[in-house]
Amino acid sequence: DEEKAAVVFNRVHEAMKLILSVVPRAIIHIPAAVLKRFPFKTKKALIQDWYLTNILMLTDYAPGVLLPVLECIFFKMIEIDAELPRETEETQFDVEMPGKTDEKEALQENIDAMMCRVLEFCRNICLSSETGEVQEDVACEFFDILIEVFMKCLLKIHGACHVQFILFYTCSLSEKLCAAFLEKNWDKVESPHSSLIERQSAAMYIGSFVARAKYLPISYTREMMSYMAAWLHKYLEHHDRSASVAATSHGPFFAVSQALFCIFIFCHQSILDDADSGLPFLQSLNLARIVQCRLNPLKFCAPTVIDFFALITRRHQLAFCYT
């Protein structure tokens, strides 16, 4: 019964508030307790939703645990997300085993419920309850925490396809948040102190975000493409004669190249709509030099990216990718 459950939850929160007022240092034990008591991934969606609702409510009167609580939630969502099936040509004809379908459906229901709850939480923090407009200062402060969670939880993990849309949705609320997301990821790409996996992941997130985010101003797109092209050309000045052209040796270069090519594919028409500066801007990127360099980045791109990029660049005489 939801009404009875709500009464119990309220009593627990009152008790927690009392404990924290009497023993403030008790707050340091909350993150471990939240993680330990987190429902198993196949528990009913209602239980997952109740748990998330209450641990997020806890951050209202214990804001100091917001970061570790969000980290815990993201890790648990990623754990479920990574197990959800990805339809490919190989899996289209898989035979479902008894019991496997039920578990898959339970995981899908759980990730939906958890995503909805976290998205609502983000919206309630960033938007004013009175006007419905973005509270810029509050939103930026919250986004700093959210991007830290993103860097810790998502950049190092492969296989998540849904959880990152929490970041993308939050970015859609304000151009400042879009700029912060791009800046943080680009800093990661350029950082020699970050791991290759993190740098490559950051580049891929930039590529997918700029290419597909319709709410992103075209000025941001052009600026990001300029940064990426300049970085690639600078990289070539030092490594174009490198003895090795293996992906493991130049992973960030190949990741940034594919990201730039993806942005170009999806955004070239919007850029060319500016009859005065569109084509000159694309020409200034000097894509031909990147494509024809000894490292041959197209060799490490997805086939669909190669096909579309080659077609569009040939049409506008920006590069020739066919051999």
Protein Blocks (a to p, Z undefined) as FASTA:
>chain_A
ZZlmmmmmmmmmmmmmmmmmmmmmlmmmmmmmmmmmpccfkbcfklmmmmmmmmmmmmmm
mmmlmmmmmmmmmmmmmmmmmmpccddfklmmcccdehjlmmmmmmmmmmmmmmmmmmmm
mmmmmpcfklopacfklmmmmmmmmmmmmmmmmmmpghiaklmmmmmmmmmmpmklmmmm
mmmmmmmmmpmkbcfklmmmmmmmmmmmmmmmmklcfklmmmmmmmmmmmmmmmmmmmmm
gfblcfklmmmmmmmmmmmmmmmmmmmmmmmmmmmlmmmmmmmnommlmmmmmnlmmlmp
cfklmmmmmmmmmmnopacfbZZ
